[in-house]
């Protein structure tokens, strides 16, 4: 699709961000994930885009794609200080294997934790507040200065993501979802083709991996995200809630 490589995606600012996102979705309908990423990183948002990665179950695929386009692309990783130790080790493994040169780890503010979660047990009484302090606020701080960011969300992951677009508006930024239409099989095939190491917890029954206290194993046939905040109405950490310009039901990463 050479048209995607050469087409100028500039949109009249007067039309606003909503029109820009609509134009991007129309232009890239049927495009490959690589095309979407290449144009976003090298052209449309050059110098102003970051990838946000949890270094979780499927993260290696998108990280590999980004690294092939530009290994110096900023990769933002939020360390909630409640993650599985295996996730930290996996992050370091992928950084080395993929030659990522600009991974930025963001942690919760120490003063914020001291004031709101001094014992580190807030997750037991208020998971929303815990996610806000440990994930949402740190990511908001890490994203300052960027006009767009890349997410690894996919439609198959849950019913709340079934209508996910390639481009969205999120809190005044453009959010890019290049793997939106990928299936679980696509992820596995790509990882196998490129010899990407799996997150060590996947084989233990964790197809979606968050913080240790709020992540449990998933039984065969369950929604891949069924192990996140099990037994609660909560389905998202809050990072993806504000998808301005499109009505949503609170779905996210």
N, C-alpha and C positions, 0 to 999 in steps of 0.2 A: 504494500500500500504506500507507494511513493508519495501520494498526495499528502499523507499525514506527516511526512518528513519535511515537506517544503511549504505546506500551507501556513500562512501567517495567522496565528490564532488570536491576534490582538483584537479586542472588542471595544467599541466606543465606550469610554468610561461612563458616559451619561446613561447608558443602558443598565449599568449597575452590575454587581457581582452575580446576581441571580441570572441575568441574561448571559453572562460569560459562562457560567456553569452549564446552562442549557445548551449553549453553542458547543461547548467542549463535549458534552455527552452525545450530541447529534453527530459531531465530526468524527468521534472515535467509536461509533457503533460498529461492532464487528472487528475492531482492531485487536491486535494481540497485546498481551500484558507488557511485552518488551517495547512495543511501539509507544504505548501510553507512557511508560516510565521514561523512555529515552527523550520523548518530546517534553515531558514535564521537567526533567532534570536538566537537559542541555539547552532547551529553548524557552518554553513558556514561562517557567519559574526559575531560570538559571540564576544561581547564587542566592535564591530566596526560598529554597525548599529543603525540608529535612524528612528523613524517614523516622517513624516512631516504631520501635520494636520491643516486644516483651522478651525476645529470645526464648519463645515458648515452643509449643509442639510443631507448628508449621513454619516457624520464622526463617529457617535456613533457606527456603526457596526464594522468598522475596529479597532477603539479604544478598543472596547469590546474584540475582538479577541486577540489583542496584550496584553491587561491586563490579560487575562486568561493564556497566555503563560508566561509572565513576566511583572508584573506591574511596574517594575523599568526600563523598556526599555525607553530610552530618547525619548520624544515626543517634537518636535520642532514646536512652534506656532509663526508665524510672525504677530505681531500687527502693522499694518500700521498706526495706529492712525487715520484711516478713516473708521474703521469698524462700523457696526451696534452695538449699545449698547447691543442688544439682543445676539449677538455673544459672547461678553465677559462674559455675564451672563451664557450663555449656556456652555462655556468652564469651568467655575467654577463648574457648576452643574455636568458635566460629570466627572471632576476630582474627585469630592467627591463620586459620585455614583459608579464609576469603580475602586476607590482606586488607581488611577494613582499616582505614587510617584516621577516621574521625568519629569514633564512638564516644558519646558524651553521657556519662552516668549522672543522673540527677536524683538526689535523695530528699526526703522531707526536711523542712526547716527544723533545726534542733529546738529552737524556742517555741515553735508551734507544737511540737511533740511534747515538750515539757509542760506547756500550758493545757493541752487538750488530751494527751494520752501518756501521762507520766509513767504509768505502770505497764504500758504496752499492751493493754488488754481491752482497748476500746472496741475491737472487733467482736467481742462477746456480747456487748450491749447495744451497739449501734454501728452496723456494718457500713451504712451510707456515710456516716461521719468519718469512719476510719478510712474508707476509700478516698474521701474528699481530701483529707489531710495528707495521706500517704501517696496518692496517685494523681488526683485531679489538679491540685494546687502545684505540685512539683512539675507536672507536665506543662501547665500553663506558663510557669516561669521559664522552662526550657525552650518553649516555642516563641518566646519574645524575639521579635526581629525577623521572623519567618512569615512569608505571605502564603505559604502552602505547606502541606505535609502529607506523607504517604502512609497509608494504613494497610494492614494485611487482611482486613475483614473479607469474608466470602459469604455468598448467599446461602450455601448449603449448611452453614454452621448452626442456624436456628431459624425458626419461623419469623422472628423479628427482623431478620436480615434478608428475607426472600426478595425484596424489591430494591436491594442496594444498587445505587448507581455507581458508575466509574468516577464521577466527580460530584462532590457535594459542597455545600457551604457550612462551615462550622466556626461560629464565633468570629466572623469577619475574615476567615481564611478559607482557601480552597483545600478540601481534603480529597486526596486521590486514592481510589481503591482499584488498583490494576488487576487484582485477582478476583474481583467480584463474581465473575461467572465461572470460576474454576470449581471443579468437583474434588472430592477427596481423592479420587483416582488420579486426577491430573497432578495433584500435589505429590502423591507417592511416585508417579512415573517420572516427574521432573527430578525429584530428590534422588531416585535410583540412577537416572541417566547421568547426573552430574556428581554422583558419589558423595552426596551430602550426608553428614552424620545426623542421626535422629536425636531428639532430646531423650536422655536416658529414662525419663519417667513415662514416656509414651508406651513402652513395652510393658510397663507395670499397670496399665489401665487408666492413664491420664491423657485423654485426647485434647484436653484444654487445661492449661496450667496457669494458675494465678498465684496468689499468696498461699503459703502453707496452711494457715489456720482455716481458710475458707475454700479449699479445694479438696475434693474427694474423688475416688475412682468412679468410673462410669461403666455400667453394665452393658453387655452387648444389646444393641437395639435402641439404647437410649440416645437422646439428643446429645451430640458431642459436648455441649456445654452444661449438661445436667449436673455435673459435679461441681459447678461453681455456685457457691452460696446455697448448697443443698438444703431443702426444707424451708426456704424463705421465698417471698415473692420477688426478691431482688434477682435481676438477670444481667445487670451491667454495673460496671464500676463507676460510671458517670463520665468517663472521658469522651464518649461519643454522643452524649445526650443532646447538646445544643446544635442540632443540624438545621440552622436557620435557612429559610428559603424553601424548606420542604417539610411537610407535616410528618412527624415520626411518633413512635409509641414508646420512646425511651430506649431504643435499641442501640447497641454499641459493641465495643470490642469484647 
